[in-house]
């Protein structure tokens, strides 16, 4: 058991706060990357350049394609 409040805070709360701050920083970084990608797509669409959108759409279509099997679906 902890002898005083300071030991409790140091042993229990400080690690929790550090972990939360680290996780928050990682989430912010991931959101920044996503925002950058959205900005890139928006700029390309505004300029009439659809190359990035075509790439993404092509990947999505390929991921969803089902190869036909003779005689029905197996």
Long-range contacts (C-beta under 8 A, 24 or more apart in sequence): none
